[in-house]
Structure formats: structure tokens, C-alpha cells
Amino acid sequence: MTIDKLFKIFTPKDSTFYPLFEEDVANLLKIAELLCQLMNTQDPSHWVPLIKQIKVFEHSGDDITNRIYDRLDKSFITPFDREDIQSLASSIDDVADNINRACSRIMLYKPKMFMAEFADLANLILEGARLIDSGIKDIKKSDSNPKLTDICIQISEIENKADDIYHSAISRLFEEEADPIELIKIKDILKSLERATDDAKTVSNVFKTIVIKRT
């Protein structure tokens, strides 16, 4: 064992990161749950209050991310590598950002209706957020590697399902939508939702990196 590793073992680590990440993912879960509510209603009068709530929570997520970065600047010893803390915070924030982006597109474009695939993608985003929540809660355990690896596999499967739904939706959109303006609107919203699942996979990639460095 190197002197550097011995130093890290016996030097107290800053434990404030775990509560911050748990707060961050709890906030992401609220956003994902609201997204599911939004995508399961066709009544435009219900869209605005839900989207406003999502935006409030997205701003809260930005604040938590900034607090993580500030803490990182002030911490000498961290619970895992500094670049992984930064990547984890950034990728969780990206999931929330793309959810908010999809909602902003809805407010801006005012589509005539929601495709069924909107709800399908929202459900996958929520499932991914729940897995990220499990990963964050498990990451502070020294024996968490097998569970984290399984979580990464499940998130990857979600991202693959989302890709299939997205491509199927685009195909159906081009077949059924005669209005080119409406087609562009729906396609843009679908893309933002699909990107949120890509970002969830990026979170899982950070988990994988942490697991590898622990072995």
C-alpha cells in the first residue's frame, strides 16, 4: 500500500457530500414525479401549474449543485475522487435540466396533444431517477460495489428502452403528422425527454468509475 493510500485512510473525509447528493436526488425525484403527472394529462389547463413546479425544483437543483461545487472547493479530503464528485453533480443536474427543457418546449410550443410516448419516456425517467437515488444511498457503503454495478446495468437498460421508444415515436410522427410545424414541435420535445435518459446513463457511468477505483 502506497503512502498516499495510507494517508487517505487515516485522514478524516468530508462527510457533507453524501447529504448534499441525497438532497439533490430527492429533488430530482420530485421533478420526475411531476413530469409523469404532466405527461399523463391532455388538459392544457393543467400543464402550466405543473411546469411551474418543475421549474422551481429545477432551480433548487441548480442551487444544490452549486453548494456541492462550493464544498468541493473548500474540502481537502473527499469521500471519493474530486473529479467524480464534480461529474456526479453535473450529470444529475443535466437530467433535471433536460426535463425542464422538455417542459419549457411545451410552454413555448403549446402542442395540440401529447403523444403516448411522452408518458412512456417520463415513466422511464422516473424509474432512472429512483435507481440513481438507490445508487446515491448505497455509494457511501464500503461493500456497495455489487449493488452499484447492478444499478448501472438497470439504468443502461432504461436508456436502451428510451432509445427504442424515441425512434418508434419519431417514425410514427412522420407517418401520422401532416402539419410540419406540429411535427417539429413534438420531435423537439421527444428529443429533450430522450436526452434525460442519456444523462441518467452518464450518472451510471460515474457510478461505474467509482466502483472501479474502489477495487
N, C-alpha and C positions, 0 to 999 in steps of 0.2 A: 504493500500500500504506500502510495506517494505521500510526501509531506503535505501537499495541497489537499488531498482527500482527508487526511487526519485532521487538518486544520478545520475543514468544513464540518466534520463530525462533531468536534468538540466546541465549536463556536456556536452560540445560540442563534437560531434563524428567526427572521422577522415573520411572525405568525399572522400578521394582519392581512396578508394577501388572501388567505382562504375565506375569511368572512366577506371580503370585498367581491371575490369571484362568486360566492354563493348569493350575495345580494344582486350581482349583475345577472346571473342566470335566472333568479326568481323574477327579476324584471322582464327578462326575455320571455319567460313562460307566460306572463300576463299579456305581453304583446301577441304571442302566438295564439293564445286562447281568444283574445279579442278578434284576431284575424279570422279564426274559424267561425265566430259568430257573424262577422261581416259577410263572409263568403257563402253563408248559408241563408242569406236573406236576399230576396229580389226586390224588396221595397226600398226605393231610393231615399225615402224619408228617414230610414234607419241607418243609412250609410254615414251621414255626416257626424252624428254623435260618437259612433264607434271609431271612425277615423281620427277624430279629435282626441279621443282617449289614447289611441295608439301613438299619436304624435307626442303626447305628454310623456308617455312611458319611454318612447324613443329618446327624448331629451334627457330623461332621468338616466337612461343607459349611457348617454354621452358623458354625463356628469360622473358616473361611477367609473367609466373608462379613464377619465382624466384623473380621478383620485388614485386609481391603480398606477398610472404613469408617475404621478407626484410621489407616491410611496416608493416607487422603484428608484426614483432619483435620490431619495433620502436613505435608502436601505443599503447597508454594507454587505450583509449576508442574507440571501434569499432562499426560500424553501426548494426551489429548483431554478434552473438557469435563467438569467435575466432576459435573454432573447426569447425564451419560451414563454415567460410571463407576458412580455410585450406582444408576442404573436397570438397568444391565447386571448388576451384582452381585445386585441384588434379584430380577430376573426369572430368573436362573439358579437362585437359591435357591428360588424358587417352583416350578420344575419338580421339584426334589428333594422339596420339601415335599408336593406332590400325589401323587408316587409313594409317599412314606412314608404319606400319609393313606390311600391305597387299601389299603396293606398293613396299617395299623392297623385298618381296617374288616374286613379278612379275619380278623385275630386276634380281634376283638371279636365279629363276627357268626357266624364259623365256617360259611360257606355249604356246602350239601350237595355242590356241584360248581362248577367254573369253566365259564363259557360259553366257547365257542371264540373269541368276540370279545375276551375278556380278553387272549389271546395276540396277537391281531391288533393291538390297541391298544398292547400292550407293545412289539411289533416296530416300530411307528411311533414310539413314544417313543425307542427306541434309535436309530433312523435320524435322528430330530431331534437327539439328543444328539451324534451323530457329526458332523452338519452344524454344530452350534454349536461343536464342537471345531475344525473346519476354519476357521470364521469367526474364532475367537479367535486361532488361529495365524497367520491371514492379516492380521488387523487392524493389526498393527504394521508392515506393509509399506506404503510410500508409494504403490505402484501397485496396491493391492489392491481398488480400488473395483469394477471389473467382476466379479471373483470373488465379492466380498461380496454384490453385487446378485443374482447367480445363486443364491447360498446362501439368500438371503432368499426368492426365488421358490420354491425347493425346500421350504423349511420351511413356507411358506404352502400348498403343495400337500399336504404331510403333514397339516396341520391340517384341510384340507378333507376328506381321506380319513377322518380320525379322526371328523369330524362325521358323515359318511355311515355309518360303522361303528356309531357310538354310536346314531344314530336307528334304524338297522336292528335293532340288538340290543334296543333298548327295545321296538320293535314286536313282535319275536319273543317277548320276555319276557312281554308282556301276553297274547299269544296262547297260549303254552305253559305258563306257570307258574300252577298253580292255588292254590298256597299264598301268600296275600297277604304274610305275614311274609317269606318267602323272596324274593318279588318286590321288596320294599323293600330288603332286604339287597343283592341283585345290582345293583339300579338305583343305589344309593349308591356301590358300588364302581366301576361303569362310569363314573359322573359324575366321580369323582376321577381316573380314568385319562384321560378325555377332557380334563379341565382341564389336565393336564400338557402336552398338545399345544397348548392355548391359550397356556400360559406360554412354550412354545418359540417360538410366533409372536411373543410380546411381546419375546423376545430378538432376533428378526429385525428387529422394528420399531426397536429401539435401534441395531442394525447400520445400518439404513437412515438413521437420523438422523445417525450418524457419517459415512456416505458423503456425505450432502447437505451437511454442514458442511465437508467437505473440498474440495468442488467450488467 
